[in-house]
Amino acid sequence: MKKVLGIDLGGTSAKVGVVNQYGEIEHKTEIKNDKDNLLPNLVDKILEELDKWGYDYKTDIERIGFDAPGFIDHKDGIVKIAGNLNWFDFDLKSELEELFHGKPVYVLNDANAAALGEFWTGAASKYNSEIFYTLGTGVGGAIVLDGKLVTGEHGFAGEFGHGGHMQKVFDCNCGLTECLEPVSSAIGMAKVMRKLFNDDPKHPVRKLFEDNGVEIDKLEMRDISEVYDATKDPQLKALMLEIYRPLLTHMSLMIYALDVKAIILGGGGSKMGQNLIDIIWEGLSDIVVDMYKKDVVISIAELGNDAGIVGAAYYAINDWNWTI
């Protein structure tokens, strides 16, 4: 059977893989972005890699799945906004199909690709529905219901980090003031703690970090994860629960609204592993009734950096399998 090319474009590089019909990556590589000649250079490098791997591009590669950050209209392959790439109303699909010599290209948002990857061969592969959260620089996400990716009317579904009256600590980069992203992302968690400890030098949790060799002004999510894993300190746990309250509120609303089977957690914040799952379950205990949560599974994403490759390939194979 012919193969599918999965491409996961990030801010500094693209992860590329050849994926078979079972969701297995046969070969993969990472290509640094050339900011001055991004797509032509990327495609040239990919074609070179395919040749090195022994593939005949014309006959072995059937179609291409391509994910990128930003607001993307999946139906038309138009990138409405991808600020970091300086793309605005950019016809990514047409550009790529020309560069790839007419091969069909299927374009989607990076969080949606990661969710589909986990749905096909990862943490959600046993289930028919999932809510996928990415906890990293921001808070993104995706929804799969009844085996179909929910993209929304304009392709923007899954922007979980924005909207609402979720917190009053930091304004959001999107222009709104009370989004959950500025506090519940991996970067946000550390930023809130740094502010709290600098405002209150006698805070007991500050001393916990200092006793474990952490410089408060350099505090990152990795430090929070490592110190909590080593100490299981109840005051640190309570503080994380407080900072995650906007995220927990969002999760509870999604559970009630969509009645999904699995919540999958990805991104840098998910590296807390089982500790994060335990904290989330505790935080949901008083805001979701047993009837809804008894069958919900919360898991850490399994595919890591391969999720986007696999998910983009899956979307290309099943390009008709989306819903508004």
Backbone bond lengths (Angstrom), bond angles and torsions (degrees), N, CA, C in turn:
res aa  C-N    CA-C-N  psi(-1)  N-CA   C-N-CA  omega(-1)  CA-C   N-CA-C  phi
1 M - - - 1.464 - - 1.524 110.12 -
2 K 1.330 116.68 145.30 1.448 120.78 177.28 1.528 110.91 -65.13
3 K 1.322 115.50 159.49 1.450 122.24 -176.14 1.528 110.26 -103.47
4 V 1.340 113.98 166.08 1.454 121.21 176.25 1.521 107.83 -118.89
5 L 1.309 115.49 140.06 1.450 121.28 176.93 1.529 108.44 -94.06
6 G 1.326 116.51 125.33 1.457 121.40 176.27 1.514 109.60 -109.36
7 I 1.344 116.30 128.50 1.465 121.59 -177.28 1.522 108.99 -128.22
8 D 1.321 115.28 125.03 1.462 122.96 -178.24 1.524 107.91 -116.27
9 L 1.331 116.66 100.57 1.466 121.59 -175.74 1.517 110.91 -88.77
10 G 1.322 116.23 122.91 1.452 121.85 175.71 1.512 111.37 -110.42
11 G 1.328 115.80 -170.30 1.452 120.03 -176.37 1.514 114.17 -71.55
12 T 1.338 117.91 -28.66 1.462 121.17 -176.66 1.521 113.80 -120.73
13 S 1.341 116.67 -15.70 1.468 119.12 -178.25 1.516 110.00 -157.55
14 A 1.309 114.63 169.69 1.467 121.90 175.52 1.516 108.87 -121.55
15 K 1.317 115.60 132.83 1.468 120.90 174.67 1.524 107.09 -98.11
16 V 1.316 116.13 130.20 1.459 121.80 -171.10 1.523 109.42 -130.01
17 G 1.338 116.54 137.41 1.446 119.20 177.53 1.511 112.75 -149.89
18 V 1.315 115.80 152.94 1.468 122.28 171.87 1.523 107.42 -95.40
19 V 1.330 115.97 123.07 1.465 121.80 -172.60 1.523 109.38 -117.36
20 N 1.342 115.96 134.71 1.465 119.57 177.78 1.520 111.28 -92.60
21 Q 1.333 116.45 -175.96 1.464 120.89 -173.58 1.517 113.25 -70.08
22 Y 1.320 117.58 -10.60 1.460 121.40 179.06 1.532 112.48 -97.61
23 G 1.330 116.89 3.64 1.451 120.48 -178.32 1.509 113.61 80.73
24 E 1.328 116.59 15.87 1.464 121.37 179.03 1.525 109.77 -92.37
25 I 1.330 115.91 135.79 1.462 120.53 176.61 1.529 108.42 -86.81
26 E 1.316 116.01 115.52 1.467 120.39 -177.57 1.529 111.85 -80.69
27 H 1.310 115.70 -39.17 1.463 121.67 175.81 1.525 107.48 -145.78
28 K 1.322 116.60 149.46 1.457 119.65 177.34 1.519 110.17 -150.99
29 T 1.329 114.81 159.73 1.452 121.14 177.38 1.517 108.43 -155.91
30 E 1.311 116.20 170.66 1.462 122.47 175.64 1.514 107.85 -126.19
31 I 1.330 116.17 131.74 1.463 122.03 -175.61 1.522 108.86 -120.63
32 K 1.310 116.88 124.94 1.464 120.82 179.44 1.528 110.19 -68.03
33 N 1.323 115.14 142.55 1.457 120.14 179.80 1.523 111.41 -73.31
34 D 1.308 114.77 136.59 1.463 122.18 169.85 1.528 106.01 -100.12
35 K 1.314 116.76 100.80 1.466 120.22 -172.87 1.518 113.23 -60.80
36 D 1.320 117.17 -28.51 1.463 120.18 -177.75 1.522 112.79 -83.24
37 N 1.317 116.90 -17.42 1.474 120.08 -176.28 1.525 108.47 -149.11
38 L 1.319 115.86 53.49 1.463 121.75 -164.14 1.521 113.68 -57.34
39 L 1.305 118.18 -65.18 1.464 120.13 -171.85 1.531 113.43 -71.74
40 P 1.326 119.17 -45.92 1.479 117.22 177.97 1.525 112.39 -58.67
41 N 1.324 117.25 -42.45 1.461 119.93 179.51 1.529 110.91 -65.09
42 L 1.327 116.57 -42.14 1.460 120.76 -179.69 1.524 111.17 -60.82
43 V 1.315 116.62 -48.04 1.467 120.05 -178.43 1.522 110.53 -64.02
44 D 1.329 117.05 -42.15 1.476 119.62 178.12 1.523 110.57 -58.54
45 K 1.329 116.86 -44.87 1.464 121.02 -179.03 1.532 110.77 -65.50
46 I 1.327 116.90 -38.86 1.467 120.32 179.27 1.528 110.51 -63.64
47 L 1.316 116.52 -45.55 1.467 119.87 -179.80 1.525 110.91 -62.71
48 E 1.343 116.38 -35.87 1.463 119.82 176.03 1.526 111.00 -64.28
49 E 1.334 116.68 -43.12 1.460 120.70 -179.91 1.526 111.20 -64.30
50 L 1.327 116.93 -41.45 1.460 120.30 178.54 1.524 111.10 -59.37
51 D 1.308 115.45 -40.69 1.456 119.73 178.34 1.532 111.06 -64.74
52 K 1.349 116.72 -41.57 1.465 120.79 178.33 1.534 110.86 -62.78
53 W 1.337 116.07 -36.38 1.466 120.56 -178.02 1.528 112.41 -77.92
54 G 1.317 117.09 -6.75 1.455 120.37 176.66 1.518 115.20 91.71
55 Y 1.333 117.19 16.66 1.465 120.13 178.61 1.520 110.09 -93.12
56 D 1.317 115.31 144.87 1.455 121.75 168.74 1.525 106.33 -93.85
57 Y 1.310 116.98 106.26 1.469 121.00 -173.16 1.527 112.04 -55.01
58 K 1.324 117.11 -42.00 1.466 120.23 -175.34 1.524 112.14 -65.70
59 T 1.327 117.02 -35.97 1.468 119.26 -173.64 1.531 114.05 -106.23
60 D 1.323 118.01 -25.56 1.466 120.34 -174.31 1.527 113.91 -91.69
61 I 1.340 117.51 -28.76 1.468 121.04 -177.03 1.527 108.79 -100.23
62 E 1.332 115.01 117.60 1.470 119.21 -176.14 1.510 112.74 -85.06
63 R 1.341 116.68 -43.53 1.448 121.06 -177.98 1.520 109.57 -156.94
64 I 1.336 115.65 173.76 1.464 120.89 -171.49 1.521 109.30 -132.86
65 G 1.331 115.50 131.67 1.450 121.56 171.29 1.514 108.93 -107.49
66 F 1.331 116.42 134.17 1.464 121.02 -173.14 1.522 108.59 -136.28
67 D 1.345 116.42 120.74 1.463 118.19 175.93 1.517 110.33 -114.68
68 A 1.332 114.65 153.10 1.463 121.86 -178.74 1.525 108.68 -150.17
69 P 1.323 117.36 158.29 1.462 119.18 175.41 1.520 110.85 -73.65
70 G 1.323 115.93 155.68 1.457 119.60 175.23 1.513 113.02 117.66
71 F 1.323 114.36 -176.74 1.462 122.35 179.21 1.526 107.81 -90.60
72 I 1.321 116.22 113.91 1.457 120.77 -172.35 1.525 110.50 -125.79
73 D 1.315 115.66 129.74 1.464 121.87 172.34 1.532 106.82 -82.95
74 H 1.324 115.88 101.54 1.455 120.34 -173.00 1.530 112.59 -65.55
75 K 1.317 116.39 -31.73 1.461 119.23 -176.39 1.528 111.79 -65.59
76 D 1.334 116.31 -39.39 1.457 120.70 -176.08 1.521 113.02 -104.78
77 G 1.329 116.99 -10.26 1.455 119.75 -178.06 1.511 113.77 73.05
78 I 1.337 116.19 25.71 1.462 121.41 179.99 1.525 109.65 -96.98
79 V 1.322 116.90 127.29 1.469 121.20 172.82 1.525 107.57 -86.68
80 K 1.319 116.27 110.03 1.459 119.87 -179.42 1.520 111.05 -71.70
81 I 1.335 115.57 -49.76 1.466 120.48 177.77 1.522 109.02 -145.71
82 A 1.308 116.36 124.35 1.469 122.95 168.44 1.526 105.52 -140.74
83 G 1.338 114.91 82.78 1.458 121.38 -170.04 1.514 113.57 -57.77
84 N 1.334 117.65 -41.09 1.462 120.62 -177.72 1.526 112.68 -65.87
85 L 1.327 115.85 -23.15 1.469 120.39 178.78 1.533 112.05 -101.28
86 N 1.334 114.98 -2.31 1.467 121.28 -178.33 1.525 111.74 60.91
87 W 1.336 115.63 39.37 1.460 121.58 177.00 1.521 109.35 -108.11
88 F 1.318 115.94 126.01 1.454 121.77 178.70 1.528 107.58 -138.92
89 D 1.347 115.73 119.58 1.468 121.31 -175.80 1.538 110.35 50.31
90 F 1.306 114.16 47.81 1.466 121.84 -175.72 1.523 110.07 -98.96
91 D 1.326 116.48 125.87 1.469 121.94 -179.39 1.529 108.63 -80.72
92 L 1.322 114.96 79.71 1.465 121.17 -175.96 1.522 111.50 -65.64
93 K 1.312 117.08 -41.61 1.459 120.82 -178.38 1.530 111.36 -58.64
94 S 1.322 116.45 -50.05 1.471 119.42 -178.81 1.517 112.02 -63.69
95 E 1.327 116.21 -41.04 1.464 120.22 179.01 1.517 111.05 -60.55
96 L 1.333 115.87 -45.45 1.464 119.73 -178.29 1.525 111.99 -69.16
97 E 1.316 116.67 -39.67 1.472 118.38 -179.95 1.518 111.52 -64.16
98 E 1.326 116.85 -32.36 1.466 119.07 175.89 1.524 110.23 -69.76
99 L 1.334 116.55 -43.88 1.466 120.42 -179.21 1.525 111.78 -66.67
100 F 1.342 115.91 -33.32 1.463 120.11 -179.94 1.532 112.14 -90.82
101 H 1.336 116.65 20.00 1.466 122.84 172.15 1.526 112.42 59.27
102 G 1.328 116.12 41.58 1.455 120.54 171.90 1.512 116.37 90.78
103 K 1.317 118.14 -3.77 1.471 119.42 176.79 1.536 108.91 -64.93
104 P 1.346 118.15 141.18 1.470 119.63 178.76 1.524 111.58 -67.22
105 V 1.331 115.60 132.67 1.458 122.12 -179.59 1.526 108.64 -120.22
106 Y 1.324 116.34 135.78 1.459 122.92 -179.05 1.526 108.33 -119.61
107 V 1.330 115.46 121.64 1.455 122.30 -169.07 1.525 110.53 -109.98
108 L 1.335 116.11 138.14 1.465 120.43 177.10 1.516 110.30 -152.38
109 N 1.313 115.02 166.65 1.461 123.50 177.76 1.528 110.98 -68.15
110 D 1.336 117.07 149.44 1.465 120.41 -174.49 1.526 113.35 -65.40
111 A 1.335 117.98 -37.23 1.466 119.38 178.82 1.522 110.83 -67.22
112 N 1.331 116.75 -38.57 1.460 120.05 176.64 1.529 111.01 -63.07
113 A 1.321 116.24 -38.79 1.469 119.76 178.77 1.520 110.64 -64.56
114 A 1.328 116.72 -44.36 1.468 119.94 179.34 1.519 110.75 -61.65
115 A 1.328 116.49 -40.87 1.472 120.30 178.82 1.519 110.90 -62.85
116 L 1.328 116.84 -42.71 1.466 119.93 179.42 1.520 111.65 -66.83
117 G 1.327 116.58 -35.29 1.452 119.49 176.52 1.524 111.45 -62.05
118 E 1.327 116.20 -45.82 1.463 120.24 177.80 1.525 111.02 -65.56
119 F 1.316 116.37 -33.24 1.469 120.84 179.57 1.527 111.33 -69.81
120 W 1.315 117.05 -36.73 1.467 120.88 -176.73 1.526 111.83 -77.09
121 T 1.322 116.99 -52.42 1.467 118.78 -172.80 1.529 113.90 -132.71
122 G 1.334 117.37 3.26 1.451 120.00 -173.50 1.521 113.92 -109.48
123 A 1.325 115.28 -140.46 1.459 122.02 -170.69 1.523 113.69 -65.42
124 A 1.320 118.30 -22.51 1.466 121.35 -178.96 1.520 112.82 -104.97
125 S 1.322 117.44 11.18 1.467 120.42 -172.47 1.528 113.48 -67.36
126 K 1.319 117.90 -18.06 1.464 120.98 -179.98 1.529 112.67 -89.67
127 Y 1.332 116.29 -2.85 1.457 119.97 -171.29 1.525 111.45 -120.92
128 N 1.313 115.35 164.78 1.459 120.99 -177.00 1.525 112.31 -102.17
129 S 1.332 116.12 -4.43 1.462 119.32 -179.86 1.524 109.20 -151.57
130 E 1.315 115.18 149.49 1.463 119.59 178.06 1.528 110.47 -155.15
131 I 1.329 114.44 152.98 1.458 122.23 163.93 1.519 105.34 -113.28
132 F 1.312 116.49 126.15 1.457 121.64 -176.90 1.518 109.14 -111.16
133 Y 1.334 116.48 126.09 1.461 121.81 177.65 1.527 109.37 -114.10
134 T 1.322 116.54 134.08 1.461 120.92 170.41 1.522 107.86 -108.04
135 L 1.326 115.68 121.41 1.462 121.76 -179.41 1.523 107.54 -112.23
136 G 1.304 115.90 92.26 1.453 120.18 -176.95 1.510 110.33 -138.42
137 T 1.344 115.97 -124.88 1.463 120.20 174.81 1.511 110.01 -58.88
138 G 1.312 116.22 -37.39 1.452 122.76 174.46 1.514 109.82 -130.11
139 V 1.321 115.81 -160.80 1.460 121.75 174.24 1.525 107.24 -124.38
140 G 1.318 116.04 112.27 1.453 120.98 177.31 1.508 109.77 -118.70
141 G 1.313 115.39 -175.47 1.449 116.65 179.51 1.505 113.30 -179.58
142 A 1.317 113.78 -178.20 1.458 121.28 179.95 1.515 108.87 -160.01
143 I 1.328 114.79 160.72 1.457 121.38 -177.81 1.522 108.77 -129.86
144 V 1.318 115.89 130.24 1.459 121.77 170.80 1.522 107.05 -120.81
145 L 1.331 116.68 121.20 1.458 122.35 179.48 1.518 109.58 -124.37
146 D 1.322 115.77 132.15 1.467 120.77 178.91 1.529 111.26 50.82
147 G 1.329 115.02 38.34 1.451 120.26 177.45 1.504 116.01 78.30
148 K 1.330 117.51 6.54 1.459 120.90 -177.71 1.524 110.88 -120.54
149 L 1.320 115.78 139.70 1.443 121.53 175.26 1.524 109.78 -72.34
150 V 1.316 116.92 127.58 1.461 121.85 177.13 1.525 107.93 -92.02
151 T 1.318 116.40 110.10 1.463 120.24 -177.69 1.517 112.89 -102.40
152 G 1.335 118.03 -19.65 1.457 120.51 -178.68 1.516 112.02 88.25
153 E 1.310 115.83 172.21 1.457 122.21 -176.96 1.527 112.30 -60.42
154 H 1.339 117.01 -37.07 1.459 120.57 -176.81 1.526 112.89 -112.25
155 G 1.326 116.39 4.50 1.456 119.68 -179.86 1.518 114.40 88.15
156 F 1.330 117.29 11.27 1.464 120.27 -172.20 1.520 113.64 -103.97
157 A 1.323 118.96 4.94 1.468 120.35 -177.73 1.526 110.66 -59.92
158 G 1.323 116.02 145.55 1.462 120.99 177.31 1.513 114.72 103.26
159 E 1.334 117.47 6.41 1.471 119.02 177.09 1.530 108.71 -82.44
160 F 1.317 115.36 70.92 1.457 121.76 -172.82 1.525 113.75 -68.38
161 G 1.312 117.27 -20.41 1.458 119.94 -173.38 1.506 115.25 -78.59
162 H 1.336 117.24 -4.17 1.462 119.07 -169.38 1.530 113.15 -126.64
163 G 1.337 113.53 153.60 1.456 121.58 176.96 1.520 113.09 96.24
164 G 1.326 114.50 164.20 1.454 120.52 174.10 1.517 114.26 80.55
165 H 1.337 114.01 178.60 1.467 122.31 175.44 1.517 107.26 -108.60
166 M 1.309 116.32 79.46 1.458 121.42 -170.79 1.535 113.89 -97.15
167 Q 1.331 117.26 -30.15 1.467 120.10 -177.71 1.531 108.72 -165.38
168 K 1.318 115.78 163.12 1.456 120.83 -177.95 1.534 112.07 -128.48
169 V 1.333 116.60 22.61 1.464 120.13 -176.43 1.527 111.18 -86.54
170 F 1.339 116.44 -51.47 1.465 121.15 -177.65 1.526 110.37 -131.60
171 D 1.327 115.39 143.74 1.459 119.98 171.67 1.527 108.91 -72.13
172 C 1.326 115.30 157.87 1.464 120.73 -179.16 1.527 110.74 -96.68
173 N 1.321 116.39 149.80 1.461 121.34 178.10 1.522 112.94 -65.86
174 C 1.329 116.87 -16.29 1.467 119.75 -179.10 1.529 111.88 -75.32
175 G 1.340 117.55 -12.20 1.458 121.22 -179.09 1.516 113.18 110.17
176 L 1.332 117.25 -17.72 1.459 120.72 174.87 1.532 109.26 -85.91
177 T 1.319 115.70 169.45 1.470 118.55 -170.89 1.519 114.86 -111.38
178 E 1.341 118.97 -16.77 1.461 118.59 -171.47 1.533 113.23 -129.40
179 C 1.319 116.97 27.17 1.470 121.40 177.48 1.530 110.30 -66.62
180 L 1.325 116.51 157.74 1.464 120.16 178.52 1.527 112.62 -77.04
181 E 1.325 117.91 -25.16 1.464 121.46 -173.55 1.530 114.33 -54.58
182 P 1.347 119.59 -43.50 1.469 118.77 -176.01 1.524 114.85 -63.79
183 V 1.335 118.02 -16.21 1.466 119.08 -179.92 1.518 113.50 -115.70
184 S 1.326 118.45 -33.66 1.463 120.80 -173.06 1.523 114.34 -95.75
185 S 1.323 118.11 -3.51 1.457 119.99 171.56 1.526 108.74 -73.36
186 A 1.321 116.96 168.28 1.466 120.23 178.12 1.524 110.27 -61.58
187 I 1.324 116.95 -43.24 1.452 120.60 177.52 1.523 110.45 -66.88
188 G 1.348 116.05 -39.02 1.457 120.50 -178.99 1.518 113.21 -64.42
189 M 1.330 117.16 -41.48 1.464 121.39 179.04 1.523 110.42 -55.86
190 A 1.327 116.44 -48.40 1.462 120.62 -179.46 1.529 111.24 -67.31
191 K 1.316 116.67 -38.33 1.468 120.89 -179.37 1.521 111.11 -64.28
192 V 1.331 116.82 -42.05 1.462 120.56 178.44 1.528 110.36 -62.93
193 M 1.326 116.42 -43.30 1.467 119.13 -179.25 1.522 111.50 -65.90
194 R 1.320 117.61 -41.40 1.469 119.66 178.31 1.520 110.88 -59.40
195 K 1.322 115.98 -44.02 1.474 120.10 179.05 1.530 110.33 -63.17
196 L 1.311 116.70 -45.21 1.459 121.29 -178.40 1.530 111.11 -61.09
197 F 1.314 116.35 -45.35 1.465 120.24 -176.92 1.526 111.82 -71.88
198 N 1.330 117.69 -32.38 1.460 120.04 177.14 1.521 111.28 -73.83
199 D 1.345 116.35 -32.23 1.466 119.96 176.14 1.523 111.66 -73.83
200 D 1.336 116.13 -28.30 1.463 121.20 -177.89 1.532 109.18 -132.98
201 P 1.339 116.90 84.82 1.478 120.26 -177.07 1.525 113.94 -60.52
202 K 1.322 117.92 -16.88 1.457 120.54 -179.36 1.528 112.96 -97.76
203 H 1.314 116.49 8.87 1.460 119.62 -179.61 1.533 109.59 -58.79
204 P 1.334 118.34 130.84 1.473 120.11 -175.60 1.515 114.22 -61.53
205 V 1.327 117.83 -30.80 1.458 119.62 179.99 1.527 110.67 -74.21
206 R 1.334 116.20 -28.70 1.468 118.68 174.51 1.526 109.63 -59.88
207 K 1.319 116.86 -44.90 1.465 120.88 -179.81 1.523 111.24 -62.46
208 L 1.335 116.42 -35.66 1.457 120.12 177.75 1.527 110.48 -58.92
209 F 1.325 116.98 -45.51 1.468 120.27 179.13 1.519 110.95 -66.16
210 E 1.321 116.63 -44.09 1.464 119.51 -179.21 1.524 111.11 -62.61
211 D 1.338 116.28 -38.82 1.465 119.91 178.03 1.522 112.03 -65.12
212 N 1.340 116.06 -21.25 1.462 120.60 178.88 1.530 112.03 -101.78
213 G 1.335 115.41 18.16 1.455 120.68 172.06 1.516 116.31 78.85
214 V 1.331 117.65 19.54 1.463 121.20 -178.48 1.524 110.03 -96.97
215 E 1.335 116.87 128.29 1.460 121.41 172.91 1.518 108.78 -79.51
216 I 1.328 116.88 122.54 1.465 120.68 -172.80 1.524 111.84 -59.74
217 D 1.316 117.89 -40.66 1.468 119.90 -178.21 1.522 112.78 -68.87
218 K 1.344 116.48 -14.02 1.461 120.67 178.48 1.527 111.97 -111.59
219 L 1.319 116.62 12.25 1.468 121.62 -177.72 1.525 111.36 -58.66
220 E 1.336 116.30 128.80 1.459 122.44 177.58 1.529 109.76 -127.80
221 M 1.319 115.82 170.76 1.458 120.90 -179.98 1.524 111.05 -58.89
222 R 1.313 116.93 -34.74 1.465 120.60 178.67 1.522 111.06 -60.15
223 D 1.340 116.83 -40.39 1.459 120.98 179.00 1.529 110.84 -65.46
224 I 1.330 115.39 -42.08 1.462 119.82 179.45 1.521 110.28 -60.61
225 S 1.328 115.31 -45.44 1.461 120.32 -179.71 1.525 111.39 -62.68
226 E 1.325 116.64 -45.59 1.462 120.42 -176.40 1.527 111.93 -67.49
227 V 1.333 116.71 -42.27 1.468 119.45 -179.20 1.520 110.80 -67.85
228 Y 1.321 116.75 -40.97 1.460 118.13 178.93 1.523 111.13 -66.70
229 D 1.316 116.69 -39.62 1.459 119.85 179.41 1.524 111.44 -62.71
230 A 1.324 115.78 -34.88 1.470 120.40 -177.89 1.519 112.76 -79.93
231 T 1.339 117.20 -30.34 1.472 119.77 -170.85 1.523 114.59 -113.79
232 K 1.354 117.15 -27.09 1.472 122.31 -171.95 1.538 110.43 48.91
233 D 1.317 115.15 38.59 1.464 120.99 -176.31 1.525 110.78 -64.01
234 P 1.335 118.97 125.89 1.466 121.21 -176.39 1.527 113.04 -66.33
235 Q 1.332 118.39 -31.23 1.468 120.07 179.32 1.527 110.76 -71.48
236 L 1.326 116.88 -38.15 1.461 120.16 175.28 1.526 109.95 -65.42
237 K 1.313 117.00 -41.31 1.466 120.41 178.02 1.515 110.98 -61.04
238 A 1.333 116.84 -43.66 1.464 120.95 179.51 1.529 110.68 -62.90
239 L 1.338 116.30 -38.14 1.460 119.97 179.44 1.525 110.72 -67.36
240 M 1.320 117.19 -41.97 1.466 119.57 177.10 1.522 111.28 -62.77
241 L 1.312 116.78 -40.56 1.464 120.03 177.37 1.525 111.06 -60.58
242 E 1.322 116.05 -40.19 1.466 120.02 179.10 1.523 111.25 -64.97
243 I 1.336 116.47 -44.04 1.462 120.20 -178.61 1.525 111.17 -70.28
244 Y 1.334 116.95 -32.83 1.463 121.08 178.71 1.530 113.01 -81.41
245 R 1.321 118.09 -1.20 1.459 119.52 -176.64 1.530 113.19 -53.83
246 P 1.345 120.61 -43.24 1.471 119.15 176.62 1.530 112.50 -59.88
247 L 1.327 117.13 -41.80 1.464 120.97 178.50 1.525 110.57 -64.41
248 L 1.314 116.76 -43.38 1.466 121.08 179.88 1.526 110.73 -63.61
249 T 1.317 116.27 -38.99 1.469 120.10 176.55 1.519 110.37 -61.06
250 H 1.336 115.66 -44.25 1.466 119.49 178.84 1.522 111.16 -62.44
251 M 1.328 116.85 -44.26 1.467 120.38 179.60 1.517 111.31 -60.52
252 S 1.319 116.59 -42.17 1.468 119.42 -178.77 1.523 110.62 -62.91
253 L 1.326 117.01 -40.78 1.466 120.49 179.31 1.520 111.15 -65.63
254 M 1.326 116.90 -38.38 1.460 120.69 178.93 1.528 111.03 -67.76
255 I 1.323 116.74 -38.73 1.469 120.02 177.53 1.517 110.37 -61.29
256 Y 1.322 116.42 -45.22 1.461 120.17 179.62 1.522 111.68 -67.96
257 A 1.317 117.08 -40.23 1.465 120.41 -174.39 1.521 112.72 -74.17
258 L 1.344 117.34 -36.33 1.462 120.44 -168.74 1.524 114.19 -114.11
259 D 1.334 118.13 -17.65 1.464 120.92 176.85 1.528 111.68 52.99
260 V 1.338 115.84 50.23 1.464 119.79 -177.11 1.524 110.84 -86.75
261 K 1.318 114.74 165.30 1.457 120.94 179.48 1.516 112.12 -86.63
262 A 1.347 118.22 -40.02 1.462 120.50 -171.20 1.520 112.02 -127.88
263 I 1.319 115.10 140.32 1.456 122.64 167.85 1.529 106.13 -113.60
264 I 1.328 116.23 120.34 1.460 121.65 -176.84 1.527 108.36 -111.52
265 L 1.330 116.20 133.11 1.457 122.01 -175.90 1.520 110.15 -112.40
266 G 1.325 116.59 123.66 1.452 121.77 177.91 1.519 111.41 -127.00
267 G 1.317 117.16 -176.01 1.449 121.45 -178.85 1.522 112.33 86.18
268 G 1.333 116.19 173.66 1.453 121.41 -176.67 1.513 114.20 -57.79
269 G 1.339 116.45 -35.24 1.458 119.57 179.89 1.506 113.66 -64.93
270 S 1.322 116.71 -23.13 1.467 120.61 -177.68 1.521 112.65 -77.04
271 K 1.335 117.45 -7.61 1.461 120.39 -179.29 1.526 112.20 -68.51
272 M 1.331 117.13 -8.38 1.465 120.08 172.34 1.524 111.35 -67.54
273 G 1.330 116.62 -17.83 1.455 120.91 174.67 1.514 113.67 63.37
274 Q 1.319 116.08 -133.51 1.454 121.69 -175.74 1.526 112.07 -61.24
275 N 1.325 117.49 -30.76 1.464 119.84 177.02 1.522 110.90 -59.77
276 L 1.325 116.72 -41.92 1.461 120.56 178.39 1.524 110.51 -65.46
277 I 1.329 116.74 -43.70 1.469 120.17 178.74 1.523 110.45 -58.68
278 D 1.327 117.10 -44.53 1.468 120.73 -179.50 1.524 111.14 -62.99
279 I 1.330 117.07 -41.08 1.462 120.86 179.57 1.525 110.30 -65.07
280 I 1.322 117.14 -41.81 1.463 120.58 179.72 1.528 110.75 -64.26
281 W 1.340 116.55 -44.35 1.464 118.45 178.79 1.522 111.47 -60.65
282 E 1.317 116.82 -40.59 1.463 119.43 178.06 1.527 110.66 -63.80
283 G 1.333 116.33 -40.99 1.456 120.12 -179.97 1.516 113.63 -68.59
284 L 1.332 116.53 -28.08 1.470 120.05 179.01 1.525 112.53 -84.15
285 S 1.311 116.67 -11.17 1.473 120.48 -170.55 1.520 113.59 -59.95
286 D 1.334 117.07 -32.76 1.463 118.86 -177.01 1.524 113.41 -108.17
287 I 1.350 117.02 10.78 1.470 118.79 179.08 1.527 112.99 -127.76
288 V 1.329 117.21 -0.36 1.472 121.94 174.60 1.527 107.70 -134.10
289 V 1.308 117.21 128.59 1.465 120.40 -178.22 1.525 110.24 -76.27
290 D 1.317 115.59 157.21 1.463 121.58 -174.42 1.521 113.04 -57.60
291 M 1.322 116.85 -36.33 1.463 120.41 -177.08 1.528 111.28 -56.94
292 Y 1.344 116.72 -34.11 1.462 120.73 -179.23 1.514 112.71 -87.06
293 K 1.323 116.42 -38.93 1.461 117.95 -170.79 1.525 114.40 -91.30
294 K 1.334 117.96 -11.24 1.463 119.20 -173.16 1.524 113.34 -63.25
295 D 1.338 117.08 -28.62 1.462 119.77 -178.18 1.530 113.11 -106.38
296 V 1.345 116.49 0.80 1.461 119.15 -179.24 1.525 110.06 -77.31
297 V 1.323 115.78 136.98 1.460 122.69 176.01 1.522 108.59 -107.52
298 I 1.321 117.58 129.49 1.469 121.73 173.56 1.518 107.58 -111.98
299 S 1.329 116.10 123.51 1.462 120.88 -175.57 1.523 111.04 -136.85
300 I 1.315 115.16 156.89 1.461 121.51 172.77 1.529 108.42 -86.08
301 A 1.331 115.75 138.44 1.466 120.17 177.19 1.530 110.57 -55.63
302 E 1.328 115.82 143.34 1.464 121.16 -172.69 1.526 114.48 -104.23
303 L 1.319 117.56 -23.53 1.464 119.35 -169.60 1.520 114.28 -87.08
304 G 1.325 117.73 -12.61 1.461 120.19 178.89 1.519 111.96 57.91
305 N 1.327 116.46 -133.33 1.465 121.08 -177.11 1.524 113.67 -69.88
306 D 1.339 117.12 -9.47 1.471 119.86 179.16 1.526 112.86 -85.09
307 A 1.334 117.19 -11.90 1.466 120.00 -172.55 1.519 112.16 -59.44
308 G 1.327 117.12 -43.72 1.455 119.89 -178.82 1.517 112.65 -65.33
309 I 1.330 116.53 -40.26 1.468 120.38 177.69 1.521 110.42 -60.05
310 V 1.331 115.58 -50.63 1.469 120.27 -177.29 1.518 110.86 -65.75
311 G 1.339 116.48 -42.32 1.457 119.95 -178.64 1.516 113.49 -67.21
312 A 1.328 116.50 -39.70 1.466 119.59 177.52 1.520 110.33 -64.06
313 A 1.331 116.49 -39.93 1.465 120.00 177.31 1.525 110.93 -64.42
314 Y 1.331 115.92 -43.09 1.465 120.01 179.42 1.521 111.21 -60.30
315 Y 1.324 116.11 -41.38 1.466 120.27 179.21 1.527 111.01 -64.01
316 A 1.312 116.40 -38.29 1.464 119.35 178.44 1.523 111.43 -66.45
317 I 1.321 116.29 -39.00 1.463 120.40 179.49 1.524 110.53 -68.03
318 N 1.328 115.65 -39.06 1.473 121.34 -175.30 1.522 110.86 -113.84
319 D 1.327 116.95 47.51 1.456 120.09 -171.34 1.523 113.57 -62.40
320 W 1.326 117.59 -21.67 1.461 120.55 179.44 1.523 111.93 -82.65
321 N 1.360 116.55 -8.91 1.462 120.44 -167.74 1.526 111.34 -93.13
322 W 1.334 115.94 58.68 1.452 119.62 176.36 1.516 108.68 -130.96
323 T 1.320 117.44 162.41 1.456 121.18 -178.34 1.518 109.87 -143.78
324 I 1.328 116.18 152.33 1.457 120.39 171.84 1.520 109.23 -102.51
